[in-house]
Amino acid sequence: MKISEDEVALLEDYVSESVDYRGRPAVKSSTGGWRSAWFIIGVEVGERFAYFGIACNLITYLTGPLGQSTATAAVNVNTWSGTASLLPILGAFLADAYLGRYRTILLASLVYILGLGLLTLSASAKPSFWVNILFFCSLYLVAIGQGGHKPCVQAFGADQFDAEDPKEVIARGSFFNWWFLSLSAGISLSIIVVAYVQENVNWAFGFGIPCLFMVMALAIFLLGNKIYRYPKGHREDQVNSNVFARIGRVFVAAFKNRKLSLEHSSLCQVQLEDGPTEKHKGWLDFLSKAMISREEGAEPCSGRDVEDAKALVRLVPIWITSVVSTIPYAQHITFFTKQGVTVDRKILPGLEIPAASLLSFIGVSILISVPIYEHVFLPIARKITKKPFGITMLQRIGAGMVLSIFNMMLAALVEAKRLSIAREHGIVDKPDVTVPMSIWWFVPQYLLLGMIDVFSLVGTQEFFYDQVPTELRSIGLSLSLSAMGLSSFLSGFLITVIDWATGKDGWFNTNLNRAHVDYFYWLLAAFNAIAFLAFLFISKRYVYRPLVQV
């Protein structure tokens, strides 16, 4: 039977792997693409405003109203931010296995709003033991809310682009860049406005503004319901949890068949029709044994299942190097901010900015770097490499690692300069006296952080989204976030160990004029260099998933 041209056009207008809000096949002309992606980007801008409204100045609140030492406050901030970045693994699991991304976002948003509301309440009360308990419980409710919100919103945004349409695939690559640029604008606004309110008005109002923005983010998300594309298997009645079972079965079957030979076994059945498979060569050979049919009659695993299992295992070494390379990132909301408090923060006569406002320069750097990356760097790279994406995702991540090494070296040199000025003016033992050093000395390291984000952080998110099985893309994004979360815990652990080893007058003295945070930065630069060398070795041997364009 012949299909008419009108019928062919109609079929081409549908997205094969998505449905609309009524569960019908999604139509390209009325759903998804940039029209729905901008709603989701708006949601993330509101969420990032709320999160950084708390995170940017948290160490100041802990060392101020709560009276904690610098080292203790830094560990508490790292522990909280680490938890907030690790919980997306749990949120992504719930989304991919049970609830679906849409419902997980709704539930997480409600928890988020509850946490922010209670946080505002705790800041408005007089400090006491029970108020402090309420504060930290509220803080971790925010972390739980972020754990469900963060991986699902970005994955849901990327789902709005058809993976089988070449034009939409390229648009999806741009989505990750513009996503990051937009949320950076929200972060910068939050840092400038909220940090000022917290230090110059009061903390309760400063925590209440993020709560209001999170309510607005939820409202924006609900407005886009009718034009979203919902991945098949992620509607309320269609959530597919079998992906975890089928991939787990590969490891079990491969272990049972570990003594069988792939090359010589007549029982080996490679099921190419179920999905692409690579040749039985390399360090993941043992997983291919899951496709061998045993005499007991157990059904062998499909080629697709084996490839999906291999894809997850290949990500582990990259993930480990990412954990180490992002440890320096934990410093910008702890020691960078505390250093800024000690210097001259006047940018104009009579206008002194909060130290936390320096974080806005990260957003400024991103706002400048993303358009340059999209419209200058990528076109040049495409002409040189002849690849549609210019450079591979791993090359992009590696460039960010190199910048991170230089950033830690720069931070160490700037801190050494600050200590030198404090000694020259005889104010080493006068921590309340402003060090006569301009706040502008610290701006370059914040600008470098923005460039690192554009290369390393965005590259890592796109890499883990693309390289995991389609059904596990929320998990993929949560893996990139968990690397940052674990690095925050490692940063806190390093601070605790070094503080114990160097004593009260060591690297993290409460009086920063007697501390040696610069030594810590040099140590992190060395760790980053080692991680980069390991990354080079691993990335040269990395095999991208079949049919994935890089």
Phi, psi and omega in degrees: 000129180280145177256129181291163179297324179295321180291322178297315179299321180294318179296321181291340181276353179264149175261117190296328186258013183226156174232165178269189186293344177262003180086007179271159177307133184288133179264127183301321187289343184234356179226162172065197182067201183292335183298320179269331181299325181293328174298315183290323175297320177299322177299315183291325176300315178296319181293318180292325175301315182294313184295312182285341172297333175270313189289323191298328186237016184299320182295329177292321178293320181292319181277345179264265182304326181270348172069029179275156175288164182300313182296315180297317179296319179297319178295318179296319178295315180297321180295316179294311181294326177295317177298316180298331181270340178272328181300334175305337176297315178293317179298318180293322178298314179299321181291312185285333185260328189230301192273330190088156185294318184299308182293325179295320178298316180298311182296316181296323180297321179294318177296317179304309182297320177299314180298316180294323178295315179293326177297317177298318179297317181294324181287339181274349181265160178289132182304133176202177181301312184288327176294321177295322176298315179298320180300310183289326175297318179296319181299319182280340169294321175299319179297319179295317178299317178295327180298326177273330186281311192300307184289330186281322182295314181293319178295320179296324176295316179293332177295344182286355180247132183288118182291347181260359179254113184306321180293320181286334176295316178294321178297325179294323176299319177292329180304316181298322179291311182288331173302311183291323178297315183293315181291333176294326175297318177296318179296315181298316178298319180298314183296317182292313186281306188292317180300321179295315180298317182299320184271338186245345176248275170195163186288325181298314178294323179295330176273337181287327179299313176301324179298317178298318180293328179290325175296318178296322179297318178297319179297317178298319181299317181292333180295333184268007186311316189282346181247002178287152167260126181256122180302139176300139183090000179236015171278169186302323185255013186231009186298132186253112179262001184291339183300322179291322180293316184289325178286321177297326180296331179298315181294321179294313181295320179296322179293318180295328182263015187301334182269355179274155181257136177287317187288326189251353182281128178281355182269356184288123180235106179268114188267082184295333184290341181274350182159160182290141176231152177268168178296152183283063178223150178111180188282356178252022179307322187299331179288332178295340179293346177293344180271000179279129179277121181276161184293337180293348178093004178295138182291129180289160177287152180281163177299323180296317180298319180295317179297321179295320178294318179297321181300319179293319181293322180297334182285338186301309180299321178297319180297319181297315179294328178294323179300311183293319186288344180260003175303317179301334183296335181289347187278339188288339176257006178239272187291324177302316181294316180296324177296319181298330180296331188277347187252178180287113186256017178279122178259340174216157177306120178084358181243107179249130183263151173296147180301325181296339180295341177300334179299337180296337179291337174296314178296320178300316179298319179293319179299329177275319188288322183297310177299322178296318179297315184289317192254349179240302185295310184297315178301320178294316180297321179296321179294325182282313186270343183064025179249144183298332181262004177080291176232159178287164180296323180291324176296322178296316179296317180299321178298321178294324178297318179298315178298324180295322177298312180297326181294318178294323177295318179296316180299321178295318181293320179294318178295320177299322177295317180298316179296321179297317179295321178298320178292317181300326183262007175063035182242022181301319182263019178236074185297339181274353179271134182291129176288126182288068180222130184291144177299338182294341176300331185271347184300316182303322181290330175288321177296321177296323178301322178296318178294322178298319178300314183298321180274298190283309186292312179295319179299319179294318179297315179295321181298310183289331176294316185284329191268354176267163174304149185307320183288348186247028185290332173294320177298319180302312179294326179292331176296318179294323178289323182294331177299317178292323179296313180294326178295328176294319176297317179296322177298314177298320178296315178299317180299316180298313182295314182293321178297321177292317184289324184267350175083184184300324181260028185269215187296330187242040176306140179302326172277101185299340178289341177253357179277176176222064177297335178298324176298320179297320179294320176297321178298317179294325177298320178295316178301318180296321179296318178295317179298322180294319178297319177295321179298317178301315181298316183288316185294329178294337181255002182286137178250116179293152177301141177301146177070010176261125181276132179235000000 
